[in-house]
């Protein structure tokens, strides 16, 4: 794709295994990251102990503090490996601050863990996401997940834009190589938007390759990798600044929260349900 584009930087700030959550420190970091170029923040619902939960208390505390100082788009995760059922995983969808949510369209091995997303759960999640006026970001770890979304779209009301996220690099899933990125991209419908997540990243090669191939969204943050090149970043803000610099060097701009809402057609959707 040619010409200058607006690239959505989606910040995923909290590492998967985390011992504790400090709402004040995390919200301050998110606000600073938004000032540095992040247009969206991807958050799992966790308690102060760092564990996944369907109790929104800590999640709300973080989000309310962030929204008092920033208009960054809030994305809630409906995923993560836990003992919660799909109804518990969908708990944040009822929270009015949530504008987008992750959708996991299939099960996959993640190293020694099994990330379970049976088809009935996927369908339930799709209906809940759209029922709350939220846009799903479809996280695809394997080619079969992309195909499943194409099939689901025949019976469930996916609205435009359809947003995919190609997830590479997790143990036992699709490797993070340019060849695998090209293969995954080739199966995404041409009228859809798509983004990239590189788990375990030690360089920016895959992220920059995805932008060059037309990605509209890049996920960055400690959930996927703390590395800024070969060194470990001190915080998420450093990663956002580095990714924003790369975007600009490639001739594009980062999307502001208002531009994210325009790109993803989020404005007024909740008012229409």
Rosetta blueprint (number, residue, H / E / L):
1 X L
2 X L
3 X L
4 X L
5 X L
6 X E
7 X E
8 X E
9 X E
10 X E
11 X E
12 X L
13 X L
14 X L
15 X L
16 X L
17 X L
18 X L
19 X L
20 X L
21 X L
22 X L
23 X H
24 X H
25 X H
26 X H
27 X H
28 X H
29 X H
30 X H
31 X H
32 X H
33 X H
34 X H
35 X H
36 X H
37 X L
38 X L
39 X L
40 X E
41 X E
42 X E
43 X E
44 X L
45 X L
46 X E
47 X L
48 X L
49 X L
50 X L
51 X L
52 X E
53 X L
54 X L
55 X L
56 X L
57 X H
58 X H
59 X H
60 X H
61 X H
62 X H
63 X H
64 X H
65 X H
66 X H
67 X H
68 X L
69 X L
70 X L
71 X L
72 X L
73 X E
74 X E
75 X E
76 X E
77 X L
78 X L
79 X L
80 X L
81 X L
82 X L
83 X L
84 X L
85 X L
86 X H
87 X H
88 X H
89 X H
90 X L
91 X H
92 X H
93 X H
94 X H
95 X L
96 X L
97 X L
98 X E
99 X E
100 X E
101 X E
102 X E
103 X E
104 X E
105 X L
106 X L
107 X L
108 X E
109 X E
110 X E
111 X L
112 X L
113 X E
114 X E
115 X E
116 X L
117 X L
118 X L
119 X H
120 X H
121 X H
122 X H
123 X H
124 X H
125 X H
126 X H
127 X H
128 X H
129 X H
130 X H
131 X H
132 X L
133 X L
134 X L
135 X E
136 X E
137 X E
138 X E
139 X E
140 X E
141 X L
142 X L
143 X H
144 X H
145 X H
146 X H
147 X H
148 X H
149 X H
150 X H
151 X H
152 X H
153 X L
154 X L
155 X L
156 X L
157 X L
158 X L
159 X L
160 X L
161 X L
162 X L
163 X E
164 X E
165 X E
166 X E
167 X E
168 X E
169 X L
170 X L
171 X L
172 X L
173 X L
174 X L
175 X L
176 X L
177 X L
178 X H
179 X H
180 X H
181 X H
182 X H
183 X H
184 X H
185 X H
186 X H
187 X H
188 X L
189 X L
190 X L
191 X L
192 X L
193 X E
194 X E
195 X E
196 X E
197 X E
198 X E
199 X L
200 X L
201 X L
202 X L
203 X L
204 X L
205 X H
206 X H
207 X H
208 X H
209 X H
210 X H
211 X H
212 X H
213 X H
214 X L
215 X L
216 X L
217 X E
218 X E
219 X E
220 X E
221 X L
222 X L
223 X L
224 X L
225 X L
226 X L
227 X E
228 X E
229 X L
230 X L
231 X E
232 X E
233 X L
234 X L
235 X L
236 X H
237 X H
238 X H
239 X H
240 X H
241 X H
242 X H
243 X H
244 X H
245 X H
246 X H
247 X H
248 X H
249 X H
250 X L
251 X L
252 X L
253 X E
254 X E
255 X L
256 X L
257 X H
258 X H
259 X H
260 X H
261 X H
262 X H
263 X H
264 X L
265 X L
266 X L
267 X L
268 X L
269 X L
270 X H
271 X H
272 X H
273 X L
